[in-house]
Amino acid sequence: MKERINHIRKTNLGSLGPLFLTAAIVIYTVIVFACYGWADSISSHTDDTLTDFSSSWKISGTDQEVALKHVGKYAGTDGAVTIYNYLPSSLSYGENLIFESDNVYFKVRIGSSDVYDYTSKPFVLAGRSYGYAFHTVGLGRRQAGVRIEMTIYPAYKGAGGISEIRIGSSGTYMTRLFARFMPAFLISILIIILGVTMLYISVGMTRLKTPLVDSFRMFSLTAILFGIWSLVESRIPIALTTFPDLWRCFSFAMLMVLPYPAVRAANGWMIKPDPRINHFFLGIVIFNIIFTTIVHILFGIDLWQCRLLIHASLLLAIVVMCMMSINQLIQYQRSHVHNLLREMLWGIIQLDVGCMVIDLIRYAGYGAPEDAARFSRIGFVLLMLVLIMVYKNEMVTRMKKSMEADLYQKLAYRDMMTGFYNRSALLEMQERLEKEKEKGMTRDLIIVYADLNYLKRVNDQYGHQAGDDYICRSAHMLQQSFGQHGKLFRLGGDEFMAVLNGDNVYRDYDDGELALLDLLAKQEHKDGRPDVSFSWGYAISRSDHPLTMEEMEKQADARMYAMKVEMKAERID
């Protein structure tokens, strides 16, 4: 037993942890720098082939220039504003007017012709518009120098705008877009993959009933939610698909649910986790879902208009996590117990919290920034890498302790030599059957009481090693017979019991007895080893007339003794 426990203690369950961590850091660094380098190269190349057409836009009827990104605030009492510009004096074949819009509807007019209409307002669960969208308007050479007008209809009062108006090839524009957002896209994919992997690992550790496992699982869920939101913010999914409204719903849904698993994960790392904090934030999430649903049904207020409520919940979660980290660092100082990795974890949590605050400030007000998850994404990846290190050191230690505990429990109910259950396990089964009997949950049951013949003679004539071999061979026969239909117990040196409680115990007994007789008859005489010999008896407890285990043991013992006497008489004859 000591050897098996020492083997568990020496087993390096976390040997892949450092390798995985190192590989993740290297891959992350290579991807980021490679993508940023590629983005700079593509941007410098495409800037030469795309004409910037974002300046010199004016409000129709005036000479007031407008900031396209916030053009929605110029809308008049009729809820619209018309802006104009003049196309370049020369246009090439196949060029397009390409731009991005955010929470606005509009019409495009070139000269006297309406060429683009984006005013149909579909039902969108997340808001009154699709939010962020891409547009391409074809241009012809004859339109060079012609006046172009855009009539803007903000989906929300004073909000929304147009950005990144370029003239050129749509393929070149999309290449530039992908280059600009590819680093954020790939990092978001990395966060989701790591989150799914960590969640899969945590599911396999459900038997470890510790706050650490729950924290690890909640952080995995947080990573998945954050990764999906970050993925949408990279804009690439919107550009590649035809359902921006679905991505918009995903974005708001992820932000709404995010506070609960994030705070619960941080709470699990506390020296003394407080379940009330978890319940409080679960209540906040449920309240937000119910509130936004009700106001949408009654007043038509959508998720975009409720974003301040969602952001307030996120901000509250950030404040709580920041207070948790400060409290834990103070506790470590007061207790003079230093855990470098845990202290590093709480420090990185503070850094991540700071990154989230920066992004919330950038997101505040109308009009989201180009990438609302820029700083949070970086802080989150650093947090994940540090968490993997902490997990490797602490979770593996707990796993080893759990394996030791399982081994001790197994040894408490198992016979070391045969692997059968022992008398303690039988007593536990007996208690369970008695409780079932008291509840009226009776069923047919057969026990087989087997006694190994001539064990003392084998020990005396051949030695105890041969006696142990004799016991092991007999156990193998029982396993190949009655053990195929029920549980086997070793009650003493030469005493065994089989408990059959399947759907058809009578057939199971017949099959087991025939198999045992066949095994006994086919024994091969090797190295002068004595043949195994058994005496056994059985007892039946019927569902309509149940017996106690004590009564069954008496009946089975009597039949076993009768068989032993019969075998002895046959041997004398």
URPESUL-V979370 format. One record per residue. N is the residue number from 1. RES is the residue in one letter. PHI is phi in whole degrees, 0 to 359 (* if undefined). OMEGA is omega in degrees with one decimal (NA if undefined). NEAR is the number of other C-alpha atoms within 8 Angstrom. Layout:
n->{N	N}
res->{RES	RES}
phi->{PHI	PHI}
omega->{OMEGA	OMEGA}
near->{NEAR	NEAR}
This chain:
n->{1	2	3	4	5	6	7	8	9	10	11	12	13	14	15	16	17	18	19	20	21	22	23	24	25	26	27	28	29	30	31	32	33	34	35	36	37	38	39	40	41	42	43	44	45	46	47	48	49	50	51	52	53	54	55	56	57	58	59	60	61	62	63	64	65	66	67	68	69	70	71	72	73	74	75	76	77	78	79	80	81	82	83	84	85	86	87	88	89	90	91	92	93	94	95	96	97	98	99	100	101	102	103	104	105	106	107	108	109	110	111	112	113	114	115	116	117	118	119	120	121	122	123	124	125	126	127	128	129	130	131	132	133	134	135	136	137	138	139	140	141	142	143	144	145	146	147	148	149	150	151	152	153	154	155	156	157	158	159	160	161	162	163	164	165	166	167	168	169	170	171	172	173	174	175	176	177	178	179	180	181	182	183	184	185	186	187	188	189	190	191	192	193	194	195	196	197	198	199	200	201	202	203	204	205	206	207	208	209	210	211	212	213	214	215	216	217	218	219	220	221	222	223	224	225	226	227	228	229	230	231	232	233	234	235	236	237	238	239	240	241	242	243	244	245	246	247	248	249	250	251	252	253	254	255	256	257	258	259	260	261	262	263	264	265	266	267	268	269	270	271	272	273	274	275	276	277	278	279	280	281	282	283	284	285	286	287	288	289	290	291	292	293	294	295	296	297	298	299	300	301	302	303	304	305	306	307	308	309	310	311	312	313	314	315	316	317	318	319	320	321	322	323	324	325	326	327	328	329	330	331	332	333	334	335	336	337	338	339	340	341	342	343	344	345	346	347	348	349	350	351	352	353	354	355	356	357	358	359	360	361	362	363	364	365	366	367	368	369	370	371	372	373	374	375	376	377	378	379	380	381	382	383	384	385	386	387	388	389	390	391	392	393	394	395	396	397	398	399	400	401	402	403	404	405	406	407	408	409	410	411	412	413	414	415	416	417	418	419	420	421	422	423	424	425	426	427	428	429	430	431	432	433	434	435	436	437	438	439	440	441	442	443	444	445	446	447	448	449	450	451	452	453	454	455	456	457	458	459	460	461	462	463	464	465	466	467	468	469	470	471	472	473	474	475	476	477	478	479	480	481	482	483	484	485	486	487	488	489	490	491	492	493	494	495	496	497	498	499	500	501	502	503	504	505	506	507	508	509	510	511	512	513	514	515	516	517	518	519	520	521	522	523	524	525	526	527	528	529	530	531	532	533	534	535	536	537	538	539	540	541	542	543	544	545	546	547	548	549	550	551	552	553	554	555	556	557	558	559	560	561	562	563	564	565	566	567	568	569	570	571	572	573}
res->{M	K	E	R	I	N	H	I	R	K	T	N	L	G	S	L	G	P	L	F	L	T	A	A	I	V	I	Y	T	V	I	V	F	A	C	Y	G	W	A	D	S	I	S	S	H	T	D	D	T	L	T	D	F	S	S	S	W	K	I	S	G	T	D	Q	E	V	A	L	K	H	V	G	K	Y	A	G	T	D	G	A	V	T	I	Y	N	Y	L	P	S	S	L	S	Y	G	E	N	L	I	F	E	S	D	N	V	Y	F	K	V	R	I	G	S	S	D	V	Y	D	Y	T	S	K	P	F	V	L	A	G	R	S	Y	G	Y	A	F	H	T	V	G	L	G	R	R	Q	A	G	V	R	I	E	M	T	I	Y	P	A	Y	K	G	A	G	G	I	S	E	I	R	I	G	S	S	G	T	Y	M	T	R	L	F	A	R	F	M	P	A	F	L	I	S	I	L	I	I	I	L	G	V	T	M	L	Y	I	S	V	G	M	T	R	L	K	T	P	L	V	D	S	F	R	M	F	S	L	T	A	I	L	F	G	I	W	S	L	V	E	S	R	I	P	I	A	L	T	T	F	P	D	L	W	R	C	F	S	F	A	M	L	M	V	L	P	Y	P	A	V	R	A	A	N	G	W	M	I	K	P	D	P	R	I	N	H	F	F	L	G	I	V	I	F	N	I	I	F	T	T	I	V	H	I	L	F	G	I	D	L	W	Q	C	R	L	L	I	H	A	S	L	L	L	A	I	V	V	M	C	M	M	S	I	N	Q	L	I	Q	Y	Q	R	S	H	V	H	N	L	L	R	E	M	L	W	G	I	I	Q	L	D	V	G	C	M	V	I	D	L	I	R	Y	A	G	Y	G	A	P	E	D	A	A	R	F	S	R	I	G	F	V	L	L	M	L	V	L	I	M	V	Y	K	N	E	M	V	T	R	M	K	K	S	M	E	A	D	L	Y	Q	K	L	A	Y	R	D	M	M	T	G	F	Y	N	R	S	A	L	L	E	M	Q	E	R	L	E	K	E	K	E	K	G	M	T	R	D	L	I	I	V	Y	A	D	L	N	Y	L	K	R	V	N	D	Q	Y	G	H	Q	A	G	D	D	Y	I	C	R	S	A	H	M	L	Q	Q	S	F	G	Q	H	G	K	L	F	R	L	G	G	D	E	F	M	A	V	L	N	G	D	N	V	Y	R	D	Y	D	D	G	E	L	A	L	L	D	L	L	A	K	Q	E	H	K	D	G	R	P	D	V	S	F	S	W	G	Y	A	I	S	R	S	D	H	P	L	T	M	E	E	M	E	K	Q	A	D	A	R	M	Y	A	M	K	V	E	M	K	A	E	R	I	D}
phi->{*	298	296	293	293	298	296	296	294	273	294	269	295	257	296	276	301	299	296	296	297	299	297	296	296	297	298	301	296	298	298	298	293	295	291	294	295	295	297	297	295	294	298	295	283	287	299	281	255	249	268	285	237	268	255	67	276	231	286	300	90	222	255	282	285	239	271	302	297	237	293	299	285	270	297	274	293	277	78	216	215	251	239	217	199	238	296	304	291	221	233	264	294	84	278	227	266	237	202	237	236	218	59	223	249	194	235	245	233	244	67	254	246	279	248	205	231	231	242	290	256	283	283	237	300	279	183	277	218	285	80	280	209	253	220	228	242	291	238	242	297	289	271	298	77	278	290	239	239	231	263	261	238	296	291	230	300	74	234	91	181	240	213	57	281	228	241	160	283	294	296	295	296	293	298	296	297	298	296	290	251	299	304	296	297	291	294	296	298	299	297	295	297	297	297	295	298	295	295	298	296	293	296	287	245	298	288	273	278	228	301	296	294	298	297	297	293	293	292	299	295	300	298	295	298	296	297	295	299	297	297	296	294	286	72	295	302	293	289	271	242	248	228	297	296	294	295	296	297	303	301	290	296	297	295	291	273	306	302	295	295	294	291	295	296	295	297	293	271	292	299	232	301	250	296	296	296	299	295	297	285	296	297	296	298	297	299	299	295	294	297	296	292	294	292	289	290	277	240	73	280	261	295	297	287	266	297	294	295	296	293	296	296	297	296	297	297	297	297	297	295	295	295	300	296	296	300	293	297	294	298	298	293	290	276	57	251	253	241	304	292	292	296	295	300	294	295	292	300	297	297	296	299	299	297	294	298	301	292	295	296	294	277	300	83	275	83	282	291	302	225	285	245	302	281	298	297	295	298	290	296	299	297	296	295	294	297	298	296	296	300	302	282	266	293	297	300	293	297	297	296	295	295	298	296	297	294	300	295	296	294	290	241	235	275	295	284	259	82	286	294	256	295	298	294	296	297	293	297	299	297	294	294	296	293	295	295	296	272	80	264	268	205	293	214	232	247	241	258	242	236	277	280	66	296	296	295	296	298	289	274	247	102	290	295	293	295	296	296	299	294	295	293	293	296	297	296	297	295	282	245	293	294	284	234	191	263	248	230	253	265	195	299	233	247	227	215	243	246	252	220	281	288	225	292	290	294	299	294	299	297	294	294	298	295	293	298	294	296	295	286	262	296	260	274	242	55	70	288	290	290	285	226	238	236	214	215	228	214	240	244	269	298	273	214	289	247	283	297	295	295	295	297	296	295	295	294	296	293	296	295	298	294	296	296	296	295	293	295	295	292	291	295}
omega->{-179.3	-179.2	-179.1	178.7	177.8	178.2	177.7	-177.9	-178.7	-178.2	-179.2	-177.8	-177.3	-176.5	179.6	-177.9	180.0	179.5	179.1	179.9	-179.9	179.3	180.0	180.0	-178.8	-179.3	179.4	-178.7	-179.3	-178.7	-176.9	-176.9	178.7	-178.6	178.0	176.7	177.8	179.8	178.7	-180.0	-179.8	-177.5	-179.7	179.8	-176.8	177.8	179.0	-176.9	177.4	180.0	178.7	-177.9	-174.5	-175.9	175.5	173.8	-176.8	176.8	-178.2	-179.8	178.2	175.2	-177.9	176.4	-176.2	171.3	-172.9	-176.5	-179.8	-175.3	-179.2	-177.9	179.7	-178.2	-178.8	-178.0	178.4	177.4	-178.7	174.0	179.2	178.4	-176.9	176.8	177.2	179.4	179.0	-176.4	177.3	178.8	179.5	179.4	176.9	178.9	-178.0	169.7	-173.0	-179.1	-179.0	178.4	179.8	176.3	174.1	168.3	-174.4	170.6	177.9	179.8	177.4	-174.4	179.7	-175.6	171.4	-173.4	-177.7	-178.5	178.7	-175.5	178.0	-175.7	-179.1	173.3	179.5	-175.4	-174.0	-177.3	-178.8	178.9	176.2	-177.1	-177.1	-178.4	178.6	-178.4	177.4	179.0	-179.6	179.6	175.9	-177.8	-177.5	-179.5	179.2	178.4	-177.3	178.2	177.1	-179.5	174.4	176.0	-172.7	175.8	-179.5	176.5	179.0	-175.4	175.8	-175.9	173.9	179.9	-179.5	178.8	173.5	175.6	-179.3	174.2	-178.3	-179.8	179.0	177.4	177.5	179.5	-179.6	175.6	177.7	179.0	-179.9	179.1	-177.7	-174.2	-177.2	177.1	179.6	179.6	-177.7	177.7	177.0	176.7	178.5	179.8	-179.5	-179.1	178.0	179.2	179.0	179.1	179.8	178.4	178.0	178.7	-177.0	178.4	178.3	-178.6	-178.2	-179.9	176.5	-175.8	179.6	176.2	-179.2	179.3	178.1	177.8	-179.9	179.4	-180.0	177.8	176.3	178.2	176.6	180.0	179.9	179.5	180.0	-179.2	178.9	177.6	179.1	178.6	178.3	-179.5	177.4	174.3	-177.8	176.6	179.4	-179.0	-174.8	-175.1	-177.6	179.5	178.8	179.6	178.8	178.2	178.3	176.7	177.3	-176.4	-179.4	-179.7	179.2	-180.0	-177.7	-176.1	-171.3	-175.4	-174.9	-180.0	-179.9	-179.8	179.2	176.9	179.3	-180.0	179.7	179.2	177.9	175.9	175.3	-179.5	-179.9	-177.8	180.0	177.5	178.2	-178.9	-179.5	-177.6	172.2	176.2	178.4	-179.8	179.6	178.2	-179.8	-179.8	-179.3	-177.1	-178.8	177.9	-177.5	-177.6	177.0	-179.8	-173.9	-171.1	-179.8	178.2	-173.4	-176.3	179.7	178.6	177.1	-174.7	179.3	175.9	178.9	179.3	178.1	177.4	177.2	180.0	177.8	177.8	178.8	179.8	-179.7	179.6	176.5	177.6	176.7	-177.9	178.6	179.8	-179.0	178.5	176.8	179.1	178.2	-179.8	-177.5	-177.4	-178.6	175.6	-175.1	173.9	-171.5	-177.3	179.2	177.7	176.8	179.2	180.0	175.5	178.5	175.5	177.3	177.9	179.2	176.9	177.8	178.0	179.5	178.5	178.5	-179.8	177.2	177.8	178.9	-176.6	-174.1	178.6	-178.4	177.8	-180.0	175.7	-176.6	178.6	-173.8	-177.1	-171.6	-176.0	179.2	-179.2	179.8	179.6	-178.0	178.6	176.8	179.1	-179.7	-178.5	178.2	-180.0	178.3	177.9	-179.5	179.3	-178.3	-175.8	-172.8	-178.6	-179.1	177.0	179.3	178.1	179.2	178.6	178.8	178.2	176.1	180.0	177.9	179.8	177.9	179.8	178.9	179.9	-179.7	-177.1	-177.8	172.4	-173.6	-173.4	-172.8	-174.6	177.9	171.4	-179.9	-176.5	177.9	177.6	178.2	178.5	178.4	176.3	179.4	178.1	179.9	178.7	177.6	178.4	177.5	179.0	179.1	180.0	-179.6	-178.5	-178.4	178.6	178.6	-176.4	175.9	172.1	177.5	-179.0	-175.2	178.6	-178.1	-177.9	170.0	-179.1	-179.3	179.6	179.0	178.6	-177.3	-174.2	-172.7	-179.2	-176.0	177.1	175.6	176.9	177.1	177.8	178.1	179.0	-178.1	178.0	177.5	178.5	178.6	178.1	178.4	179.2	-179.0	-179.8	-178.8	-179.1	177.4	-174.0	-178.2	-179.4	-179.7	-179.5	170.1	-173.1	-179.2	-177.8	-177.1	-177.3	-179.9	176.3	173.1	178.4	-178.9	-179.1	179.5	-178.3	179.7	-173.3	-178.1	176.1	178.9	179.4	-179.9	-179.9	-179.4	-179.5	178.0	179.4	-179.8	178.5	179.7	178.8	179.0	-178.0	-175.2	-179.0	178.1	-178.6	-179.5	174.1	177.6	179.8	-179.9	177.4	176.6	179.3	-179.0	162.4	-178.9	177.0	-175.9	174.6	-175.7	172.0	-177.1	-177.9	180.0	177.6	-174.6	175.6	173.9	179.1	178.9	177.9	179.8	-179.9	178.3	179.8	-178.9	179.1	178.8	178.4	178.3	179.3	177.9	177.9	179.8	178.5	179.9	179.0	179.2	179.0	178.9	-179.4	179.3	-179.9	NA}
near->{4	5	6	7	10	8	8	10	7	6	6	5	6	9	7	7	10	9	8	8	11	8	8	9	9	8	8	9	8	8	10	10	8	8	11	9	8	9	12	9	8	11	11	8	8	11	8	7	8	12	9	9	8	10	5	7	12	12	13	8	4	6	7	6	8	9	7	10	9	11	14	15	9	7	15	7	5	5	9	11	12	10	12	12	10	8	10	7	6	7	11	7	6	9	13	12	12	15	12	12	14	11	15	16	13	11	13	12	12	12	8	5	6	9	9	8	8	7	8	5	7	6	5	9	9	11	11	13	12	11	12	10	11	9	8	9	9	8	10	11	9	4	11	11	9	9	10	12	11	11	11	15	13	16	11	9	9	10	14	18	15	14	10	10	12	13	12	14	10	10	6	11	13	8	9	12	8	9	14	9	11	12	12	12	12	9	11	13	10	8	12	13	9	10	14	11	8	11	12	8	8	12	8	7	8	8	5	9	6	6	9	9	13	11	14	13	13	12	12	13	12	12	12	13	13	11	12	13	13	13	14	14	10	12	9	12	10	13	9	6	7	6	7	12	12	7	11	12	10	11	12	12	8	12	14	12	10	12	13	11	12	12	14	12	14	11	13	11	10	9	5	4	9	7	6	6	10	12	8	8	12	9	8	9	12	8	8	11	9	8	8	12	8	8	11	10	8	6	6	7	10	13	11	8	8	10	8	7	8	11	10	8	11	11	9	8	12	11	8	9	13	11	8	11	12	9	8	11	10	8	8	11	9	7	6	6	7	7	7	6	9	8	10	9	12	12	9	12	12	11	9	12	12	8	11	12	10	9	13	10	7	9	11	7	5	8	11	10	7	4	8	11	10	9	10	12	12	8	12	9	9	9	12	8	11	12	9	10	12	12	10	10	9	8	11	11	8	9	9	10	8	9	9	10	8	8	9	8	8	8	9	7	11	11	11	7	5	9	7	10	14	12	10	9	10	10	8	8	8	9	8	8	8	9	8	10	9	7	6	6	7	10	10	11	13	14	14	12	15	12	11	13	9	7	11	6	7	14	12	8	6	9	9	9	8	11	12	8	8	12	12	10	9	10	9	8	11	11	10	10	14	18	12	8	11	11	10	14	12	15	10	6	5	11	11	12	12	13	11	13	11	9	4	7	12	7	7	12	12	8	10	13	10	9	11	13	8	8	9	10	6	6	7	4	8	5	4	5	7	7	6	10	8	8	12	15	15	13	11	10	13	11	9	6	6	10	9	8	7	6	8	13	11	8	11	15	12	9	11	15	11	8	11	10	8	8	8	8	8	7	6	5	4}
